[in-house]
Amino acid sequence: MLMMEAQTARSLLGNVRNLLYRNLPTFLEVTHGSGRTRHWRTVRLNLSSGVIVQPLPSSQEELACFFRTPQIVTDPVKSLRFIAASPGEFRPEILIRWSRVLIEEAIIDGSGGR
């Protein structure tokens, strides 16, 4: 299983807007090897804690099925990008940390193997 942690930071404009208004959404666009593209609404703080990227489950049921019976990913994620409704609210740098988690280890100890 491939995990991604993404650290983003607000710009000065983003900090001011956050004080005055509700946050605008940020999306993750994922392109699979087949060319299929999907969009996911993200929560910035959740991204910094880590998200599963490979396999990228479409639902909680799909994720649960993967943990019960690990399967070969037939349409792997080829690329991803972040799309912000207002890009000026964030600093341009995104720090990304990748990690692999062994499924068996994650199931046994519940720690995700990190």
N, C-alpha and C positions, 0 to 999 in steps of 0.2 A: 504494500500500500504506500502511495506517495503522499506526503503531507507538505503543505506550504504555509509558512507564517509570513505575513506581509505587514510591515510597519509603515504606516503613513502618518504624516503630520500635517496639521492645518497651517495655512499661511496666516498672516496678519488679518487679511480680509476674511478668511474662514473663521478665525477666532471671534472677530467682531460680529459676523453674521450669526454664529452659534449663540452669542449672548442675546441677540435681538429676535431671531427667527428660528423656526424648526430647521433641522438639517435636511439638505437635499439628498436624494438617494445616490448611491454609488453602485454600479453594476459590474459584474464580472462576465466578460464575453468569452466563451469557450468554443474552440473549433476542434472537432474530432478528426481522426485520420480519414474518415469517409467524406469529409467536407461539411458534415452537419454542424450547424452553429446553434448554440443555446446561450441564453442570457439569464443571469441570476442576480437578484438584488442582494447586496452584501451589507453586513454590519461591520463597520471599520474595526471596532474593538474585538469582534470575533475573529477577524482575519489575523490579528496580532497574536491570538491564542493558538491558531493553527486550524486548517481546514483540510479535508480529504480532497485530493485532486485526481488521484488515479486509484481505483475507479471513481468516477464522479457520479454518485448516486442521484437519481431523479426524485427519490422519495425515501421516507423512513423504512418502508417495507423493502425496497431494493437494497438499502444498506444492511438491514437485518438479514436478508437472504445471503448477502455476500459474506457476512461473518459466520453464518451457519455452515455454508458450503462455499469456501473460496473457489472462484472460477477464473478462468483466463479471460482477460479483458479483450473483447472482440473489436471494439471501436475506441482505441485509446485517445486520450486528449493529446492533440498535436500542439496547440498554442492557446494562450489565454492573454487577455488584456483587461485593464481596468478602464471603465468609462464613468466619468463623473458628470452629473448634470451641470455643475459649475466648476470646471477644472481650476479656476483661480482661487478656490477655497483651500486648495492643498498645495503643499510644497511639491516641486516636480520629482524629487527623489522618493523612491519606494525601495525600502530595504527588504529583500526576500531571502528567506532561509528555507532550504529544502531538506527533507529528511525522509528516510524510508522506515517503515514500521513493519515488522514481521507479524502477520495475522495471528499465528499461534500464540506468540508472546502477548499480544494485545488481549486475546481472549482469556488466557490463563491468569494474568495478574491485573488486568484492567487498567494498566498504566499507559498503554499505548506504546510500550517498549522504548520510551525515550529516557 
